[in-house]
Amino acid sequence: MVNIINHNNGVDNDIFYNKDYKRDNIFLCISNVRPVKGLEILIDSFEIFLRKKKNYKLFIIGKIYHDNYFEKLINKIKSLNI
């Protein structure tokens, strides 16, 4: 499973500093969602990883700058069925 979450300002301290928050089997990428970041490579790599390790999740959190790039990433996620 891959989620892209639009987040404009900073980091939610309630999540990132809560030591009791369960973080098992999660990969987290905090980055602006823009072509220069190469997030499609991350998504491709995560799909390869999932072939051997099931039940992991990837969260991409950051400000979405280009709607067409965001749509490209969503389409890639759907086409990879992750």
C-alpha positions in Angstrom: 0.0 0.0 0.0 1.2 3.5 -0.9 -0.3 6.7 0.3 0.6 10.2 -0.8 -0.5 12.8 1.8 -0.5 16.5 0.9 1.0 18.3 3.9 1.9 22.0 3.5 3.6 23.1 6.7 6.0 21.3 8.9 5.8 18.0 10.8 3.0 16.8 13.2 4.8 16.5 16.5 2.0 14.4 17.9 2.9 11.6 15.4 6.6 12.0 15.1 7.5 12.4 18.7 5.0 10.0 20.2 7.1 7.1 21.3 4.0 4.9 21.9 2.9 5.3 18.2 3.1 1.9 16.4 5.4 2.2 13.4 5.8 -1.5 12.4 6.3 -2.2 8.7 6.2 1.4 7.5 8.5 3.3 5.2 8.1 7.1 5.5 9.3 9.7 2.9 8.9 13.3 3.8 9.5 15.3 0.6 8.0 17.9 -1.6 6.0 16.1 -4.3 7.7 17.4 -7.4 9.4 15.9 -10.4 13.0 16.8 -9.3 12.6 14.5 -6.2 12.3 11.3 -8.4 9.5 9.8 -6.3 8.6 7.4 -9.1 12.0 5.7 -8.5 11.0 5.3 -4.8 7.6 3.8 -5.9 9.3 1.4 -8.3 11.8 0.3 -5.7 9.1 -0.2 -3.1 7.2 -2.4 -5.5 10.3 -4.6 -5.9 10.8 -4.7 -2.2 7.1 -5.8 -1.7 7.8 -8.9 -3.9 9.9 -10.3 -1.0 8.4 -8.6 2.0 4.7 -8.4 2.2 2.6 -6.2 4.6 4.7 -3.1 4.4 3.3 0.4 3.7 4.9 3.5 2.1 3.8 6.9 3.1 4.9 9.9 1.1 4.2 13.1 2.9 4.8 16.6 1.4 3.4 19.5 -0.4 2.1 18.7 -3.9 3.5 21.3 -6.3 2.4 19.8 -9.7 -1.0 18.2 -10.0 0.1 16.4 -13.2 3.1 14.9 -11.5 0.9 13.8 -8.6 -1.5 12.2 -11.0 1.4 10.4 -12.7 2.5 9.0 -9.3 -1.1 7.9 -8.5 -1.4 6.2 -11.9 2.0 4.4 -11.3 0.8 3.2 -7.9 -2.4 1.9 -9.4 -0.7 0.2 -12.4 1.7 -1.6 -10.0 -1.2 -2.6 -7.8 0.5 -1.4 -4.6 
